[in-house]
Amino acid sequence: MALCALLGWNHAASAQPMDGKPVVAVLQPNPVPFSESLLHSLKLPPGFEISVFAQGLGNVRWLQVAANGDVYASRRAQGEVLLLRDTDGDGVADVQTTVARIGRVHGLLLHDNKLFMVSDRALDVAEVQSDGTLSKPRRLLADLPEGGNHPRRTLGMGPDGWLYLSVGSTCNNCLEANPEHATLLRLRPDGSQREIFARGLRNTMGFGWQPKTGQLYGFDHGSDMRGDDQPPEELNAIVQGRHYGWPWCLGARVPDPVQPQDPPGTSKKDFCPGTEAPAATTTAHSAPIGFLFYTGTQFPKDYQGDGFVAMRGSWNRSRPSGYRVLRVRFGADGKPMGMQDFVTGWLLDTQPPTQFGRIAGLAVAQDGSLLIAEDQNGVIYRVRYTDR
């Protein structure tokens, strides 16, 4: 399938203003339980296969993989962090242990033999013990902004040695009172020197640094209630001190016609041209969650340095979008050049629409396979290349 034709791919595309009031659909496909037969209905590129690494995990969201292959997984609804271990190398976790209990824990980050864990308003850290369990968590921050509509925080460690923490907006298109909402924050790993790195990011949960260039990229959620096709979901090259438009601009610097208020001291018309345009866009309301760059060696060589993004799936669209993992192709210059389906099939071809997977976090396993967390049925999938 052609890279630049799929899912409305449009490099730095312009979101067009809508004529009149948008037609808004509220349609969330009905959930169905996971089964082995549904597993076999998932579609991947030739040479790849998908299996189950673990299941029955409840609200499993974010994943981190240790150097020894241990997998740490957050379960936000249960307020737990799990340790999953495959002791016999068959690709299935046969050990499951709760290693931390933190209310509404979501984002995880392994760094320097420590596991950082972020919940709605707090950041904790614990030492990883020799058996993979954790020391008693130590609280670094307890005053993160309130969650509102987007309380699920995520973490990353930059090549500069700073900890990056995403804080979503509280709303669809309000003017935030707290300047830390709708931002990417940066702070020292001990919790000090916290600052706003970039603004105007409605909800950038998945972000990472392109291996070749070191450029930070993140997928941002567009506003709801704009109709089926506005605004597009954005892949942004995130640069310190820049503004990415929300809540006044859509897509490539287009003033939002539904937003009734102007930025302080200026107008949307004057403000939007000075914001950062997306590096790429894709289908509206697909809800990008996990995003990472592939750094393993198990996949073919041309996957090196490419990205994967988990599209959780729409609710605000008359024809559902998302419910898939996309591959984001990066060129020799380290810049995005297209997107294509990688894993599809969680959205079933039924009437009314049904689905068996709301996918969330991604991780590259020790052996180079790709792990995909799905928090509706509590499954972690494993994708590997077999060349069959």
N, C-alpha and C positions, 0 to 999 in steps of 0.2 A: 504494500500500500504506500502511496506517495507520501513522503514525510510532511510536506507543507500543505497537503490537502485535508489532513485528518482533523476532525473536531474543531473546525473553524480556525486553524492555525493562521496567525497573522502577525508577522514580525513587526513589533512596534506599531500595531494597528490603531486606527483612530476609532473610538466609540462615537457613533453618530447621535446627535441629539434626537430625541423622539418627538414626533408631532402629536400634540395632544397628550391625553392622560394614558399611561401605559396600561396594557391589559395584563393583570397579575393573576397567575395561577398558583394555587396551593395544592400540590400533588406529591405526596411522599409514598413511594411504592411500599406495599405491604410486606412486612418481614416474614420469612419462612425459616424453619430450622435447617441447620447444616446437615448434610448427609453425604455418604460416600458417592452416591450417584451424582449429586450436584458437584462434588469435587471434580469428577471426571468430565463435567460439562465446561469447565474453565478452558479458555483458549489461550495459547502462547505461541510465540514464533517457532518455526521448525528447529528441532534439536533441544528444546527446553522441556522440562517436565515439572509438575507441581505436586507436592505432597503435604502432609500435615506434620508439623514439628511438634505441636502441642494443641490440645483442645480442652473444652470444659473450663476455660479460664475466666469466664465472666467478662467484665468490662476492661479487657486488656488493651492498652493504649500505646505506650512508648517503649522502645526497646534499646538496649545497649549491650554490646558484646565485649567480653573481656578477652585478654590475650590467650587465655587457656581454653577459650570456647564457651565459657559460661555465659548465659543470656540472662540479663536482668530485665524485668517487665513490670511496668506500673499498671495497677488496677485502680483507676480513679474512684469508681463507685464503691469499691470495697476498702479504699484507703490503705492499700498494701503495695509493697514491692516484692516480686517473686524472683527467686533464683531458679532457673531451669537448666538442667544439665543432661547431655547425651553421653552416658558413660560407655556405651558399647559401639559408638560411631555409626549407628544405623540411620542417622538423620531424624530420630524421634527422641524427644526429651523423656527420660525415664526417672528423673529426679525433679521434684518440685517442692521448694521450701520457701516459706514467707520469711524475708530477711529484714523487713522494716514495716512499721505501721504508722502512716502519716495521713491525716485526713485530707481527701481530695488530691492526693499526690498525682502528678501527671508527667511533666518533663523530667528526663533522666540524662545524666552525662557522666561518663567514666573518664577520669583524668588523674594521672599521677597516683594510681592506686586508691583513689577516692571516688565515691559515687555521690554526685550532686543530685538533689531531688527537689523539685519545685512544685508547690501547690498553689492554690488561688492567691494567697497573700504572703507565703513564706518560702524561704530557701533554706534547705538543710544540707548537710554534708556528713558522710560517714566514711570511716576507713574500711577498705576491703581486707578481711582477714585471710589467713592462709587457706582456710577451707571454703572460701567464697562467701561466707556470712559477713555481716556488717557490724561494726562497732555501734554503740549507741549514737544516733544522729545528733549532730550539734547544729543549732539554729544560727544561721548567718544573717538572715533578714526576716523581719516579721511585719513589714509595713509596705509590701507591694500594693499597688492600686487595687481597689475593689474590682471584682470580676465582671458583674453585669452580664451582658449577652455572650461575652467571650472570656471565660475565666481560666481556660486551660493554657497554662504557661509552658514554654519550651526553652531549651538551653542549647548552647553551642560553645566550643572553645576555639577562639580565633588563633591564627598563626602568630598574632601579636602577644599571646599569652593572657589576653583578657577573656573574661567570661561574658557571653552575650545572652540576653534574656528577653524574650518576646512578650510584650504586654498588649493584648488586643483591646479593641474599643468596647465600651459598655453597651453600645447601641447600634442602630442601623445607620443613622445619618445625623446624630446630634452634634452640638458643639461641646466638647469635653471640658469639664472644669479642671480636671487634673491633667497637667501637661504630659505626664508619663503614659497616659492612655494612648493607644494606637501608635506605639513606638517600638523600636528595638533599643533596649538599654545595653549599656556596657559597664562592667565593674571588674574590680580585681577579684581573684579567686577567694580571697578572704572576706569578701562582701564590702570592701571599702571602695571609695572613689567612684561611686555610682553616678552615671551620667546618661543623657539621652544621646544615642548614636544617630538615629534617623527617625523622622516623623512622617505622619500621614499614611501609616500602614494599618489598614483597618483590622487585619488579623493575619499576621504572617507567622504561622506555626512552624512550617518547614523551611529551614534555611541551612546553607552550608557554603564552603569555600571551594571554588573550582580548582582542582589539583594543579593544572598547568599554569594558570595565571594568578591564583590566590585571590581572585575577585569573589566577594561575597554575593550570593544570589539567594533570593527567597521568593516563595509563592504567596501572594496576598489574595484574600477573599474580597470580591467585589460586593457592593451593597445589594440588599434584597429589595423586592417590591419595585423593580424597574421594568418589568416585563420579562419575556422568555430569554432575550438575547442581550440584555444590558444589565450591568456592565460586564465586560469579559473578566475572567480570572487572569491575574497578572503574574508573570515572572519578572522580578525586578533585580537589576544590578544595584545592590544597596551600598551607598557611599556615605561616609560620615558627613553629618551636617545637612544632608539633603532632605527635601520634603517630597513625598510621593502622592500627594493630592487629596487624600481623603480628609474631610467629608465633602469637599467642594468640587472635586474633579473626578471624571470617569476616564478609564482607559488612557489614551495618549493625550493627556492635558485638556480634555474636553470639559467645560463647565457642566456640572450636574444640574439638569433642568428641574429635578424634583427637590433639590436642596433649596429651601427658601431664604437662607441667610448667607450673607457674604462673609469672607474672612475679615477679621478686625482691621479697620483702617484702609480697606481696599475693596475691590469687587472680584467676583469669581472670574470675570472676563480678563482682568488684569493679572490676577494671581496665578491662574492655571498655567499660562505659558512659562512661568518660572519654576514649575515643579518638574520632577523627573518622569519622563515617559517610560512605560514598561519596556523591558528588553524583548518580551514576547507576550502574547496573550493566547488564551484558549477559551473553550465554551463556557458561557456564563453559568453560574450557580453549581458548578461541578464540585466545589468545596475541596480544594487541595489541603491535605493535612501533612503527612510525612513527606519529606524531600531529602534526598542525599545524592552524593556523587559516588559512582561505583569505583572502588579502589581495590577490589579483589582481583584474582587471576583465574578463577574457575570459569568465567564467561569468556567468549571469544575476545580477542585483543581489541577489536574495534569498539567494545563497550567501555574500555578504559577512559575515565574522565567524563563519561556521559552521566546524566542524572536520571533518577527515578522519582516519580511523584505519585502518591496515593490519593486518588480522587474519591473522596468519601461518598459523594452523590448528592443530588439536588433534592429539594423539597418545594422550591419556589419556581417551578417550570412546568408547562403543560406537557412537554415531552421530556422525561427524565434524562439527566446527563450525569456523567461520573460513573461511580461503581466500577472502577477499573484502575490499573496501574499503567501509567504512561512512561515511556522512555523519552528523555529529553536529549536530543543529539547536540553535541558541542563540536565545533569545527576545529581545524588545526590551530586556529588563532585563539582557541579557548572561549569562543562566544557561541551562544545558542543559535542553532540553524534549523531546528524543526522538532516536532514531536510525533510519536507514533504509539499505537497500542502495544503494550507488552503483556499484560494479563487482563483479559476481559471475561465476562460471563456471570458475574455476581448479579447483574440485572437480568431478570428472566423475561423472555418474550411471551408475556401473558397479558390478558385483560381481565381485571385491572392489573396494572404493573405490580410485579412482586420482585423481591430481591432477597438474597441470603448472605449479604455481606456489606457492612459499613466499615471500610478499611481505614486504618489510622496510621500507626507508626511503621517505619521501615528500618532495617539494619542489614549490614553485610556480615554474614557469619564467618567464623574463623576459616572455614574451608572455601570461602568465596561465594557460597550460595546466598540468595536474597531471602530475608525473612520479612513477612508481611503480617502485621497484627490486625485482627478483625474483632471489633469490640461488641458486636451485637450477639453473635453466637459463641464468642470466646475462643476463637481459633487463631493460631499462628501458623501461617503457611510457609513452605520452604520451596524456593524455585532454584533448580540447578540445570546446568547444561550437560547433556548426555551425548550430543552429536548423533542421535539415532534418527 
